[in-house]
Amino acid sequence: MTSNKNYEKELAFQADRRKATVAFIKIVSDLWYDKSIELVLFRNQLIDRNVSQILNLHDYAGKFVQKPISIFDTVKIAEAIKTLDLPPAKLDIGKLTYEYHIEENKANNATTFIAHKLRDAHKNGIIAPKDVVLYGFGRIGRLVARELMVRTGKGSQLRLRAIVTRSQIDAKILEKRAALLRNDSVHGDFPGTVSIDETNQALIINGTTVNIISANTPEDIDYTKYDINNALVIDNTGAFRDKVTLTKHLKAKGIDKVLITAPGKEIPNIVYGVNHKAYNPDEIDIFSAASCTTNAITPILKAVEDSCKVKSGHLETIHAYTNDQNLVDNFHSKYRRGRAAALNMVITETGAGSAVAKALPSLEGKLTSNAIRVPVPNGSLAILNLEIEKETTVKGINSVLKKYALEGDLVEQIKYELSDELVSSDIVGCSAPSIFDSKSTIVRKDGKNIILYIWYDNEYGYSHQVIRLAKYIAKVRRYTYY
């Protein structure tokens, strides 16, 4: 009988918890669509999440801060946020809830507490929306398009206005482009609607018109014909990588900034969160978002460099195969990459080891690097083998990286993973470019050599870094509380 009563109580609690989660989802949506206030839970996205996903994120949050973070707590904090007159913002409700637990005795109620924590929100100034053009529509281009359209909200930040491709445009081509955006073999279905407008040569994404423009050369396009002005071009073709060729974009009517999704020459190579503040978008027009691997390892290396000082090291990246490899054995300009990608592990080169120095100059000449392409379509792993000056332990270096993941400038970049069972498919869809596998850390007995394992979704995580940098360049970064 006692067992049955306990079971009934458990059922009632689960029902209450799920009802609270439904209420939480409504508040998250209302804040986003009515006020352009985005709530995240320790940097994990909450918009368009279902009940089970929200509860699982709360479970992760509790383990991360080693203190229960319940849905009932976050509902209380979310309700308090909703009562306040706040500008567009991105707020970590996990961090706010955690701090409320710690400081609860200092505040009269949740609303007073939140008002005090977010007292500087109005100092950020007014944001002017920025038009965005995607030049190229491959793997990264489509993921960036997905995220821009899902996160459009009231359109107060980045507005996707056009996509440029080299192919001629007709109904068949438009439908193919739409189908590739709707369906993705790795990342699943697009959580929205995509249709075509053959007459106006456009895709209608979530009810919003995005022009499809056919062009062979960037400088020949007149974007103002589409009412696009002072726009940011995100070039994800890989065709233009130096200052001279990228300047062609700036010759087009309606463009004033350029961002490429590849390492660039003679232009700033930026890992957002690490070195973006060194470059003023008022003074510079062309930027590079570096590579996915550089974005994965640089935040971790900064944390290690700041705390332990790196003497030397080697990076080995176990990378998913990419579009430039062959499905079956065939000629390729690179050694080994001509062999069938889904059947072989392929040793190849990576410039990520040297590229890190562009963001962290203190590591110039200290790292070697190589890559192994493996038969998975997405989800990669970087292994850092580092000689350090300051002695440490597994607990010591893990504590450093947990601190960087919890507070400071790299909270969007580093996710601290707690699972003993993590494999590559588990990290697909993570928006952090660096997923630190805390359970795999190795430290030599003398404490002067560390081996760190960093997972990364080389498509999705990198695309989010591109968008973060794009917002910085476009000067549409909202007030944030992390």
Phi, psi and omega in degrees: 000316179300319180299318179295320179297317179297320180296318179297321178296320179297318179297317181296320180295317180296322178296315179298320182294319181288325175295321177296324179293321176299317178296321179296316180299321179295318179295317178303315180293316181298315180298320183289310186278335180266326187235001184057037175254118182258124175263137174231163181239101189046055176071358177277133183292143180246340180293134179065024174266148177268178186301312183296320179296319179297316180294322177295323177294324176294322178297316176299317182300317179297319178292325183295314182264001179056040176205133183304131173241101186265159178297329179294325177293313184290330175298317179299315180291319179298319178297322178295318178298320183295331182283343186270152175271094184243149175283175173309135187202163172235116190238133177271101183289337175294313179295318179297319179294318178299315180292327178296320176301316184289322188252015187303322182289348180268347184246144178291321179200177184296322182295317178298318179298311182295319179301321179290317182295325185255026185296338181266006188301325185280356181280353186287338181088175183275137179259131174260124182302152182239129173289143180233138173240130174265118179261100188105147186220052178267210184302307182289319180302316182290322178293320176297318178300315178304309184294319179299320183283323178292324184263017182299319181057235179272004179075030184271356181239256181266133181241111178288115185250333184204156174231131181253130176228166179272340184286150175294154188250122170215182184300320181295315180295317179300318181293323177296316178299318180296319181296319179294330177283322181294317190240136178220126185294336180263312190260001175083190183286146174292129183279058181188198182243143177223124175224176182244151173237093185295322183300315183261007180050065184211159167260141175255103185252118184051038177082003183248136182282127174236113183291140173253119185245132177262128180201147176260335181227135185298322189289345184274354185274134173253095183289337182296338176298336180259014182063034176254123184225145177049045188272162171260124173268127171255105183268112180244026180277331186078000183281329182243122185226357179241169187299320183297309183290326181287336177296340177303325179299322183288345178279345178286144179290128176103001183246136175229352178218151181226137175227127177252147182261053180195162175300140182241159178251138177065018177224160179297127173260117192240132168255106185302134182102336182256305186229013184294330183290348179283351184234120183272118180295347174285340185249343185236139183251340184236130184227155172241139176269015180058205182250168179297320181291319177299320178291334179284317188269333186296316177301320179294316180297325177296317179298317180291316180299316181294327187261327188235346184063116181274126176273314179194169179182173178227137175252129170239121179252127177263099196251139173302150178293157184233174187296339183279352177273167182266144174289322175233162182304127179197171181298142175212143182292337179265148175298138172072333184291349177285344181282154187304120188295323185274001182242350187226149161273131189235117176285131178211178183266160170218142178266009186297325181300315179281330182294333179304324183297338178291333177262329179233085184303334181294346180261008179306123176075006184262347186239137167255164183204154174206170183223150172233115174279132185237161186283058167231146185282342181194153182099111186234170184220127175253133178247119180255119177250105193238133167270128184237159182276319184266126183297142180215182177227172176302313180297321183295310183288326176296321179296321178299311183289329175294321178297316179295329179284340184263328184209156179104196188280351187246020183292331177282339187267327186249121170256126181269110185266134186255350189285141172278348191248014187296132173227173190300322182293338181290336186263358178293126182097006178273131184279348177280136179286341181233116178248103187279120181274090187294335183281350184254359183300136177235135176230129179297156185304325181280357176076009185252001176227129180233146176237119184242142181247122183236114176276157172200138170281103188293352175254300189287313180298319179293320179301323178292325175295322177300315181293320177300316179293320179300319179295324177293314179298319182280354180058044177240021176292127180280172169299136180234148171228107180240000000 
